[in-house]
Amino acid sequence: MKTVSHHVLRLCRASFVFTLLFLLVGGTPPAVSHSGCLDRGESSGGAVRVLEGEAGWLSCPLFSHPSIYNFTSAQSAGHTLLWHRTPQGHGLQQPVPDSWRISRDEERLWLQPANGNDTGRYTCTLSNSSFCSRMSLRLRVLPPDRAVRSSACEPAVAVATQSISVPLQSDAVLDCPELQEAQRSAEEEEAQVTWSHLCGRTSFTLYREQKGGRLQIHVMLSSFEGLYFCRVQFRRTGRLLHFTRSLNVSAIYSEVSLLCRGSFPFINSSWEIWWTVDGKTLDQLAGQHRFSRADRQERYVHGDRWEDSVLRIHDFQPQDLNREYNCSVRNDRGFETRRVRLELEGEPL
């Protein structure tokens, strides 16, 4: 009886570990198939989209959580990774053979390049003599004329556009999305990147400069907003391949600081310095969280004092340019107010 109880306890622990692994991997509930292979269902990350004629790759979703499945550890343990494909509109699963156009690179399946017939459901199976687990994902290959474009002169892109915000007058570096994948798999030489903006009608000089595969923005201007396209070209398995990605760059106002300095001669009286915006003090403003004030004593000599008050406008917005900013000072002898006018700095031609 004692031996049976110990055996049941071990089974319960094994069941707990099995459930924990499923929760971490995600997807549909795992099921053991008739062949004894643990089926983890289909990836919840959505279909992989590749443009017809461009290079693309599928990453086995079993390795999306390296703490559970690690390709290097799996190799060391004698595991084999196999790929199968169910073409769109067919129910028969087929092995994916190596060819001049399709190759494997660790946990990835490379399309060199992709064509329309590649669309379908792909399943990667990790197994050895005592273990088997598999998971699926979907691939959609788009013809160039089906890709979304905002203008006819822009290149076709299948992958969703990434967005980046850059504060005005600041600097930034743009990296082509997934360039590291091409660099990792490129043969003989580094991947080459070509950047374009506004359909290539503007050149990158003075305030923007391409350095290697990156685009450096030295001073962000509003005219630099919009879609940027990067075309990555590299050689793999003896073939010259390419893919295109896009970035949507937006200019944003960051923080504006306004300094007011008041001089108060010693007359043995009270003194005060404060800001108003559109005739209201900061605690009376709607959206007051965007406005703050910091005061400090700049100098004090024999009773004479110079006091600084800094008005900070956080997340500066275009309508803030038209507001009225006043700094006021007062003591027992009088009252003074000065108005601040804000303007955008001129942009170069």
C-alpha positions as CSV (number, residue, x, y, z in Angstrom):
1,M,0.0,0.0,0.0
2,K,2.8,2.3,0.8
3,T,4.4,1.7,-2.6
4,V,1.2,2.4,-4.5
5,S,0.7,5.8,-2.7
6,H,4.3,6.9,-3.6
7,H,3.6,6.0,-7.2
8,V,0.4,8.1,-7.3
9,L,2.3,11.1,-5.8
10,R,4.9,10.9,-8.6
11,L,2.1,10.9,-11.2
12,C,0.5,14.0,-9.8
13,R,3.8,15.9,-9.9
14,A,4.3,14.9,-13.5
15,S,0.8,16.1,-14.4
16,F,1.6,19.5,-12.7
17,V,4.8,20.0,-14.7
18,F,3.0,19.0,-17.9
19,T,0.3,21.7,-17.3
20,L,2.9,24.3,-16.4
21,L,4.8,23.8,-19.7
22,F,1.6,24.2,-21.7
23,L,0.7,27.5,-19.9
24,L,4.1,28.9,-20.6
25,V,4.2,27.9,-24.3
26,G,0.6,29.1,-25.0
27,G,-1.6,28.2,-27.9
28,T,-4.4,25.6,-28.0
29,P,-4.4,22.9,-25.4
30,P,-1.9,20.2,-26.0
31,A,-3.1,16.8,-27.2
32,V,-1.4,13.5,-27.7
33,S,-2.0,12.2,-31.2
34,H,-2.4,8.6,-32.2
35,S,1.3,8.5,-33.0
36,G,2.2,9.4,-29.5
37,C,3.5,12.9,-30.4
38,L,2.4,15.8,-28.2
39,D,0.6,18.3,-30.4
40,R,0.7,21.9,-29.1
41,G,-1.7,23.2,-31.7
42,E,-1.2,26.3,-33.8
43,S,0.8,29.4,-32.9
44,S,-1.4,32.3,-31.7
45,G,0.9,34.9,-33.2
46,G,-0.9,35.2,-36.5
47,A,0.2,34.2,-40.0
48,V,3.7,35.0,-41.2
49,R,3.4,37.3,-44.2
50,V,6.1,37.3,-47.0
51,L,6.1,39.1,-50.3
52,E,6.3,36.9,-53.4
53,G,9.8,37.1,-54.8
54,E,11.4,38.1,-51.6
55,A,13.3,36.1,-49.0
56,G,11.3,35.0,-45.9
57,W,11.6,32.5,-43.1
58,L,9.6,30.6,-40.6
59,S,10.7,30.1,-37.0
60,C,9.5,26.9,-35.3
61,P,7.1,28.2,-32.6
62,L,8.3,25.5,-30.2
63,F,11.4,27.6,-29.6
64,S,9.5,30.9,-28.9
65,H,10.2,30.2,-25.2
66,P,13.9,29.2,-24.9
67,S,13.5,28.4,-21.2
68,I,11.3,25.4,-22.3
69,Y,12.7,24.5,-25.7
70,N,16.2,25.5,-26.6
71,F,17.6,24.5,-30.1
72,T,21.2,24.0,-28.9
73,S,20.1,21.9,-25.9
74,A,17.7,19.9,-28.2
75,Q,20.6,19.1,-30.5
76,S,22.8,18.0,-27.6
77,A,20.1,15.7,-26.5
78,G,19.8,14.1,-29.9
79,H,16.6,15.6,-31.0
80,T,15.7,16.0,-34.7
81,L,13.6,18.8,-36.1
82,L,11.4,18.0,-39.1
83,W,9.1,20.3,-41.1
84,H,5.8,19.3,-42.8
85,R,3.5,21.5,-44.9
86,T,-0.3,21.4,-45.6
87,P,-0.8,23.5,-48.7
88,Q,-3.7,25.9,-48.8
89,G,-6.9,24.1,-49.9
90,H,-5.4,20.6,-49.2
91,G,-5.8,18.3,-46.2
92,L,-2.7,16.2,-46.8
93,Q,0.4,17.0,-44.9
94,Q,3.6,16.7,-46.8
95,P,7.3,16.7,-45.7
96,V,9.2,19.8,-46.6
97,P,12.3,18.7,-48.5
98,D,15.5,20.7,-48.8
99,S,15.9,22.2,-52.3
100,W,17.7,25.0,-54.0
101,R,14.9,27.3,-52.9
102,I,14.1,26.0,-49.4
103,S,16.7,25.4,-46.8
104,R,17.0,25.0,-43.0
105,D,19.0,27.1,-40.5
106,E,18.7,25.7,-37.0
107,E,15.1,26.3,-36.0
108,R,14.3,28.3,-39.1
109,L,13.0,27.3,-42.5
110,W,14.2,29.7,-45.2
111,L,12.3,30.6,-48.4
112,Q,14.8,31.7,-51.1
113,P,12.7,33.4,-52.4
114,A,9.0,32.8,-51.5
115,N,6.4,32.0,-54.2
116,G,2.6,31.8,-54.1
117,N,2.5,28.0,-53.8
118,D,4.3,28.2,-50.4
119,T,1.1,29.5,-48.7
120,G,-0.2,27.0,-46.2
121,R,0.1,25.5,-42.7
122,Y,3.6,24.5,-41.5
123,T,4.3,22.1,-38.7
124,C,7.6,21.6,-37.0
125,T,8.2,18.4,-35.0
126,L,10.9,18.0,-32.4
127,S,11.6,14.4,-31.5
128,N,14.1,11.7,-30.4
129,S,13.6,8.0,-29.4
130,S,11.7,8.9,-26.3
131,F,10.2,12.3,-26.9
132,C,8.0,14.0,-29.6
133,S,6.4,17.5,-29.6
134,R,5.0,19.5,-32.5
135,M,3.5,22.9,-33.2
136,S,2.1,24.7,-36.3
137,L,2.0,28.2,-37.8
138,R,0.6,29.6,-41.0
139,L,2.4,31.3,-43.9
140,R,0.7,33.7,-46.3
141,V,2.7,34.7,-49.5
142,L,1.4,38.0,-51.0
143,P,1.8,39.0,-54.6
144,P,3.2,42.5,-54.9
145,D,-0.1,43.9,-56.3
146,R,-1.9,42.7,-53.1
147,A,0.4,44.6,-50.7
148,V,-1.0,47.8,-49.2
149,R,0.6,51.0,-50.4
150,S,-0.1,54.6,-49.6
151,S,1.2,55.7,-53.1
152,A,2.1,53.9,-56.3
153,C,5.7,55.0,-56.1
154,E,6.3,53.2,-52.8
155,P,7.8,49.7,-52.7
156,A,5.5,46.8,-51.8
157,V,5.8,45.5,-48.2
158,A,4.1,42.4,-46.8
159,V,5.2,42.8,-43.1
160,A,3.3,45.3,-40.9
161,T,4.9,48.8,-40.7
162,Q,6.7,49.6,-37.5
163,S,6.2,53.0,-35.9
164,I,8.7,55.2,-34.2
165,S,8.4,58.7,-32.6
166,V,11.3,61.2,-32.6
167,P,11.2,64.4,-30.6
168,L,11.7,67.6,-32.8
169,Q,15.3,69.0,-32.8
170,S,16.7,65.7,-31.3
171,D,18.7,63.0,-33.0
172,A,17.7,59.4,-33.7
173,V,19.0,56.2,-35.4
174,L,16.7,54.1,-37.6
175,D,17.5,50.4,-37.8
176,C,15.9,48.3,-40.6
177,P,13.6,45.8,-39.0
178,E,14.9,42.2,-39.0
179,L,18.2,43.2,-40.5
180,Q,19.9,41.0,-37.9
181,E,18.3,37.9,-39.4
182,A,19.9,38.6,-42.8
183,Q,23.2,39.5,-41.1
184,R,23.1,36.2,-39.2
185,S,22.5,34.1,-42.4
186,A,24.5,36.2,-44.9
187,E,27.4,34.4,-46.6
188,E,30.7,35.9,-47.7
189,E,29.8,39.5,-47.1
190,E,27.5,41.7,-44.9
191,A,24.0,42.4,-45.9
192,Q,23.6,45.7,-47.8
193,V,20.8,48.2,-46.9
194,T,19.2,50.9,-49.1
195,W,17.0,53.5,-47.4
196,S,14.4,55.7,-49.1
197,H,11.9,58.4,-48.0
198,L,9.2,60.2,-49.9
199,C,9.6,57.8,-52.8
200,G,13.3,58.6,-53.0
201,R,12.7,62.2,-54.0
202,T,14.9,63.5,-51.1
203,S,18.6,62.7,-50.5
204,F,20.1,62.0,-47.1
205,T,22.5,64.9,-46.6
206,L,23.5,67.3,-43.8
207,Y,20.7,66.5,-41.3
208,R,20.3,62.8,-42.3
209,E,23.0,60.4,-43.1
210,Q,23.2,56.7,-43.8
211,K,26.0,55.0,-41.9
212,G,26.4,51.3,-42.8
213,G,22.9,49.7,-42.5
214,R,21.6,52.5,-40.3
215,L,20.0,55.8,-41.0
216,Q,21.2,58.6,-38.7
217,I,18.9,61.6,-38.1
218,H,21.1,64.3,-36.7
219,V,18.3,66.9,-36.2
220,M,14.7,65.8,-36.4
221,L,12.5,68.2,-38.4
222,S,8.8,68.0,-39.2
223,S,9.6,67.5,-42.9
224,F,11.4,64.2,-42.0
225,E,8.1,62.6,-41.0
226,G,6.5,59.8,-43.0
227,L,7.2,56.3,-44.3
228,Y,10.8,55.1,-44.6
229,F,11.6,52.0,-46.6
230,C,14.7,49.8,-46.2
231,R,15.7,47.2,-48.8
232,V,18.0,44.5,-47.5
233,Q,20.1,42.5,-50.0
234,F,22.3,39.6,-49.0
235,R,23.6,36.3,-50.3
236,R,22.6,32.9,-48.9
237,T,23.4,29.4,-50.2
238,G,24.8,31.1,-53.3
239,R,21.7,33.0,-54.1
240,L,21.3,36.8,-54.1
241,L,18.2,37.6,-51.9
242,H,16.4,40.6,-50.7
243,F,13.4,41.8,-48.5
244,T,11.8,45.2,-47.8
245,R,10.6,46.6,-44.5
246,S,9.0,50.0,-43.6
247,L,9.1,52.4,-40.7
248,N,6.6,55.2,-40.0
249,V,8.4,58.1,-38.3
250,S,6.5,60.7,-36.5
251,A,7.9,64.0,-35.1
252,I,6.7,64.9,-31.6
253,Y,7.2,67.8,-29.3
254,S,9.0,66.9,-26.1
255,E,9.5,69.2,-23.2
256,V,9.8,73.0,-23.3
257,S,11.3,75.0,-20.4
258,L,10.8,78.7,-19.9
259,L,13.0,80.6,-17.5
260,C,11.9,83.7,-15.6
261,R,14.3,85.6,-13.3
262,G,13.0,88.2,-10.9
263,S,15.2,90.8,-9.0
264,F,14.0,91.8,-5.6
265,P,16.0,94.6,-3.9
266,F,16.1,94.5,-0.1
267,I,13.2,96.7,1.3
268,N,12.2,94.5,4.2
269,S,9.0,93.3,2.4
270,S,7.4,90.1,1.1
271,W,8.0,89.0,-2.5
272,E,6.5,86.6,-5.0
273,I,7.1,85.1,-8.5
274,W,4.6,83.0,-10.5
275,W,3.5,81.9,-13.9
276,T,0.1,82.1,-15.6
277,V,-1.0,80.3,-18.8
278,D,-3.9,82.0,-20.7
279,G,-4.5,84.1,-17.6
280,K,-4.8,81.1,-15.2
281,T,-2.3,79.9,-12.6
282,L,-1.0,76.4,-13.0
283,D,-3.4,74.9,-10.4
284,Q,-6.4,76.4,-12.3
285,L,-5.4,74.9,-15.7
286,A,-7.2,72.0,-17.3
287,G,-4.7,69.3,-18.0
288,Q,-2.5,70.7,-15.3
289,H,-0.3,67.6,-15.2
290,R,1.4,68.8,-18.4
291,F,2.6,72.0,-16.7
292,S,5.0,72.2,-13.7
293,R,7.1,74.8,-12.1
294,A,10.4,74.7,-10.3
295,D,11.8,77.7,-8.3
296,R,15.3,78.3,-7.0
297,Q,17.4,81.2,-5.7
298,E,19.9,82.3,-8.3
299,R,21.8,84.8,-6.1
300,Y,21.6,86.6,-2.7
301,V,23.8,89.6,-1.9
302,H,23.3,91.7,1.3
303,G,19.6,91.3,1.3
304,D,19.1,91.7,-2.5
305,R,17.8,88.5,-4.1
306,W,17.5,87.1,-7.6
307,E,14.9,84.3,-7.9
308,D,14.4,81.9,-10.9
309,S,11.2,80.3,-11.8
310,V,11.2,77.6,-14.6
311,L,7.9,76.7,-16.3
312,R,8.1,73.2,-17.8
313,I,5.6,72.1,-20.5
314,H,5.6,68.4,-20.8
315,D,4.5,66.5,-24.0
316,F,4.5,69.9,-25.8
317,Q,1.7,70.0,-28.4
318,P,1.1,72.3,-31.5
319,Q,-1.7,74.2,-29.8
320,D,0.7,75.2,-27.0
321,L,2.4,77.6,-29.4
322,N,-0.7,79.9,-29.4
323,R,-1.1,80.1,-25.7
324,E,-0.2,83.2,-23.6
325,Y,2.6,82.7,-21.1
326,N,3.2,85.4,-18.4
327,C,5.7,85.5,-15.6
328,S,4.9,88.0,-12.8
329,V,6.8,89.3,-9.8
330,R,5.5,91.3,-6.9
331,N,6.7,92.9,-3.6
332,D,5.3,95.6,-1.4
333,R,6.4,98.3,-3.7
334,G,5.0,97.1,-7.0
335,F,4.1,94.5,-9.6
336,E,5.6,93.5,-13.0
337,T,4.6,91.1,-15.7
338,R,6.5,89.9,-18.8
339,R,5.0,87.8,-21.7
340,V,6.8,84.9,-23.4
341,R,6.2,84.3,-27.1
342,L,6.9,80.8,-28.5
343,E,7.9,80.1,-32.1
344,L,9.1,77.1,-34.0
345,E,12.7,77.3,-35.1
346,G,13.1,77.8,-38.8
347,E,13.7,74.6,-40.9
348,P,16.5,74.5,-43.5
349,L,15.6,74.4,-47.2
